[in-house]
Amino acid sequence: MSQAILVMTNVANVEQAKTLATQLVEQGLAACVNILPAVQSVYRWQGVLEHAAEVSLMIKSTALRYAELEATISRLHPYEVPEIIAIAVTAGLPAYLNWIDAETLKAMNA
């Protein structure tokens, strides 16, 4: 079984989030994507303090698919420098982790 990962990114609105999530799941790069609307982000961009309403995506995938997942997010993402952060899942319900693995492997073997 491949290492499960949780990948996080933010986009500007729900439509962008749905489009990106659909592409990732359809391509088998993610088993599931949770869309969390209405987050508030505070950050400095090009020397200016920004406050932005964004939509967060929590993407469930595997380390095996990460490179392609990152490339796809980068290609489809509307931001110049998107947040793409992967966190290794160190524990979880085995059946769920197996499902993530199976969903992302299925597309590789198709």
N, C-alpha and C positions, 0 to 999 in steps of 0.2 A: 504494500500500500504506500502511495506517495504521501509526503508530508502535507497535511492540510494547512492552508493559510487563509487569513482574513485580509483582504486588500481594501483600503479605504481611499475614496476620492470624493471631491465635492464639485458640483456644477451649479449654474446660475438659477435653474428653474426645474420644475417637475417634468416638463416635456423633454428637456435634455436628458434628465435622469432616466426616464422611461425608454428613450431611444437607445441610450448607452447600455442599460441593463438588458434590454431585449437582444441587442446584438451579441453581448457577451454570453448570454445563456444559449441563444440559437447556435452560436459557433462552438459551443461546448467548452468555452474558456472559463465558465463559471457554472456551478451547479445551482446557485441561488444568488439573487441580489436583493437586499433590503434597501428600500428607498425611504429615507427619513427626512421629510420636508421641514422647512422653517428652522434651520439652524442659523445662528448668528456667528459670523466670523469676524475677528479683529486681527489685523495683520499689517505689516509694513510692506508696501510694494513700490519699488523705484523711489524710495525715500519718503513716501507719503503714507501716513497712517490711514488705513482703510477700515470701514465697517460695512459688511455686506451680508445680505440675506442669501443663504445658499441652501442647496439640497445635498445631503450626504448619501453616499452609496456604501453599503457594506457588502463586499463581494466575497463569496465563499468559493475557493478554488484550491489548487494544489501547487506545490513548488515546481512540479514537473511542467505545469502550464504557465508559470509566471512570466517568462520572457515574452511569449506570444501575447499574453494578457496585457502586459505593460505596453507593448508595441501597439496593440489595438486601442487601448485607452488613449494613448498619446496621439494616435492618428485621428480618432473620432472626437476627442475632447475639445471643447470650444476655447479653453484657456491657453495662453501662450506657454505657461509653465504649470501644468496641472499637478495637484497633490496626488501622488501615487505612493502609498505606503503599504508594505506587506508585513504582516505580523504572523509569526509561526504559531500554530495552534498546538499547544503542548499537551492538552488533554481534552477529551470530549466523549460524548456517547458514541461507543464504537459503531453502532449501526448508522448513525448520522455521518460519521467520518467516512465509513465505507461507501455510503451513498454519494458523498462529494467526489470521492475517488472514482466511483463507477461512472458518474455523469460526465466527468471531465475526460476520462479515458475513452468513453464510448465514441466521442467525436474524433479522437486520434486514430481509432481503429476502423473508422467508417470509410 
